[in-house]
Amino acid sequence: MTDRLVAEDPAGECAERLAAAARAGAHIALTGGGTPRVAYERLAGMDVDWSGTTLWWGDERCVPPDDENSNYGMAARALLDRLPGEPEGGPAVRRIRGEEGPSAGADDYERELRETLGEELPRLDLVLLGLGPDAHVASLFPGQPTLRVKDRLAVGVEKAGHPPWVPRVSLTLPVINAARQVVFLVAGEEKADAVAKAFGTAEPSEQAPGSLVRPQAGDLVLILDEAAASGLGD
């Protein structure tokens, strides 16, 4: 099922969904980006018991965690460091160790996913994603062979297809599509073409990785502002 929500305050709507998942003790995969950062800042001020929640990440840049380009670092500054009762009452944090490099970082993350969620294809409860202007998701870029990886949970990305131009580690499409809920948070007119390519009427294509995200037994939720949704039909 796809649920499209065009909202005046997409970051606020996203924060509410993340709060509900956290209250339920969910396994949540976070993303990077400016609009998610605002959502995390809102979320930090909400009344949420995080003690049963586990936080993962959909992708990470191969930089130290305190680097300005680190997705974990952004989430730490916007959310984790602001939570009351940290660290005892906070969520379990399973960050991607991008500083290990794309190959070792992916191996480490896959091992942690399997050890925590089981040997079969893990089912995260909520995967939050953004959408790049080229319609990439996580660090899965148009036309790259990582889009066809089916035997891994996490993959190293040696060449980024979008700035910052650093190697990455990313969840693979099978893991994303196994989630119980995938939430896209997209805002801005510069994303309208990408939204139309990913979620319009065109057939799924490796040239628009977002179009390949279709949960097999879960829900797909699109949280958009009017500008990002402007290329979609009614």
N, C-alpha and C positions, 0 to 999 in steps of 0.2 A: 504494500500500500504506500502511495506517495501522498504526503500532506504538504501542500504549498501554503505558506503564510507570508503575506506581504504586510510588513509592519512598519509603523512610524519609528519604532525603537527596536530594531532587530537585536541589538546587543542585550537589551533588557529582557526580551523574549527568550533569548538563548540562556541568559543567567537563570531564569526561572526553571527552564528545563534541566539545566545542570544541577540546580539546587534540589529538584525533585529526585533526580537520580542519586545524588549524594545522600539524601535522607534515607533512600532505600538500600544503601550500602552497596552501590553498584561498582563495577569495574568500568572506568571511564577513560577513554583516550582523548587527550587534549591536542590542540593544534596551535600553530603560531599565527601571527598576523595582527594588524592594527585593530580590526573590529573585535576579534576574540579577546584582545587585551582589555578593551572596554568592558566586555562581558565578564571577564575575570575580576576586574576591579569592582563591578557591581556585586558580583557573587561574594566577594570577600566581606561585604557589609551585611550579608543576609544571615538570618538565624538558621544555621545548618549544623547538625551533628555529623562531623566528618569521620568519626572514629571507625566506622565500618567500611569506609570507601577506599578503593585502590585506584590511584591515578597512573595512567600510562601515557605514552605520546605516540601520535601517528607517524611522526618523522622527526628527525633532528639533523642539524648541520654538524659537520665534523669539526667542532670548535670546543674549547673548554666551557664548562657550564656557566662561568661568569662572563663569557664573551657577549658582547651586545647582539650578536647574531644567533645566540642559543635560544631555541624554543623553550627549553626548560628554564633558562635564566629569565626569560620574559614572564613565564607563568609564576616563577618564584617571586619576582618583584611585584607583579600585579595581584597575586592571589595568596600563595603559600605563606609569604612572610607577613601577611596582614591578618592571618587567621588567629583568633584568640585561642589560647591553650596550646599553641605549638611548642614542641613537637608532639607532646604526649597525647593530646586529644585530636591530633590532625589525621589526615589520610595517610595510608601507606603510599609511598612514592616509588615508582618503578621507572626511573628515567632511562633514556637511551644514552649510553656512554659514547657519544660521538667523538670525544677526544681520543678514543682508541683507534679511530680510522674507520672507513666504510666497511671493510671486510670483517675485522675483529669486532667492531661495534655491532654489526648485524648478527654475528654468531652469538655474542653475549646476550643480546636482546631476545633472540629466538630461544635460547636456552632458558632464560628467565620466564618467558611466556609459557613454555612447556612445563616447567617445574611448578609454576603457580596455577595454571589453568588446565593442565592435563596434556597428555601426549597427542590426543586427537586435535583437529582443527579447533583452536580456542574460540569461544564466543564471548566477545566483549559486550557489555550491556549497552554502552553508548559510545559511538565514535564520532567526535566532532571534527569536521573538515571545513577548510576554506576552499576557495576556487581561484586559481591564478588567472590572469588575463589571457593566458594561452590554454585555459581549461585544465591545467594540471591539478592533481590532488595529492596531498601529502608531498612526497618527493618523487612521484611517478609522473614523468614528463612525456609529452607527445612523441610518439614514434620510437621510444626507447625500449630495449628488450626487457627491461624490468616489468613492463606491463604484461608480459606473457609468462612470468614466473609463477608456477603453480605448486612447486614442491618445497617452498620456503615460507616461513612466517614473516621474516624480515630480510631485507636485501640491501646490500651496499650499492650506492649510486656514485660511481666515480666522477661523472661529469654532470653537474647541475644544468638544467635547461632554462634556468631563470636566476636572476640575482637573488642573494649573493652567490658568487661563482665559487662555491666550495663543495667538496664531496658531501654526501648525505647518507643517512640510514633511514629506511622507510619500511613501514608495514607493507605487505603485498596485498594485491586485490582480493585473493581468497580470504584473508583475515578480515579485511574491511567488509566484504560482502557476507561474512558469517555473523556480523554483529546483530544484536537484537534491535538496535536502532542506530541509524546513521543520520546525523544532523549536519546539514550544510548551512553555514552562516556566511552570507555574501552581501556586501553593500557597495554601492558606488556605480556611477554610470560607466566607468571604465571596465566594469565586469559584465555589462549587459550582453555583449556578443558571446562571451564565454558561457554565460548562463543559458543563452539560447542554443548554443552548440551542445551543451551537456544535457539540457533538460527539455529542449524543444521536441519537434517531431522527427528530427533526423535519426537515422540508424546509429547505434553505438559505434564508435570509431576510436582507434588508437590515437588519432589526431586530436581527440578531445577526451582525455582520460576520465573526466568527470562523468561522461556518458556511460562508462563501464562500471560505475558504482551503482549496483542494483542489488540490495540485500536479498539473499535467497529465501530466508525465512524470518525476515524482520521488516521494520518500517523505515522508509526514507522520508525525511523531513527537510523541507527547504524553507529556511528563514531568510527572507530577502527584504530589502527596502524597495521603494517604487522604482528607483533608478536602475537597480540591478535586474529587476523583473521586467523592464520596459520592452525587452525583445521577445518575451513570451506571449503566446496567444492567451485568450481568455480561458 
